[in-house]
Amino acid sequence: MDSNRLMHQLYQTTRAISQGINYCLADYGLYSSEWSILMSLKELGPTSQISLANYLNVEPAAISKSVIKLEEKQLIERKPGNDRREKNVFLTDRALAQYNQWEEAIQKHRQAVLADLPEEKQNQLFAMLQSMYSNSQKYQS
């Protein structure tokens, strides 16, 4: 297999998934980048923007931009942490009240995307992606 073709297909697939999530969340005024932050905060609980950026493997500037938009939508708020320079990000009550609706839309999308992949193939794909991710980490430092 040609590695360029493989990597192009991987990139195209992730872009298509992201666009599909944008479509599923459009009625709620959310984007996939915002969803990843909301989902992470739901899983992790309140956390700093730096920790969130590291967890999502996204540049801090990109997180900051999305956090500002989510704050304007009153879905998150920032409060000072232990260190005055650091702010922790929290889901608001408004976000928590709507979260299940968003998650339901996302689950329908995921089921559609994975419809033709039996669990065994999903497990194999997961293992391959973990390996690729681990290998790619060598080039980030």
Secondary structure, 3 states (H helix, E strand, C coil): CCHHHHHHHHHHHHHHHHHHHHHHHHHHCCCHHHHHHHHHHHHHCCEEHHHHHHHHCCCHHHHHHHHHHHHHCCCEEEEECCCCCCEEEEECHHHHHHHHHHHHHHHHHHHHHCCCCCHHHHHHHHHHHHHHHHHHHCCCC
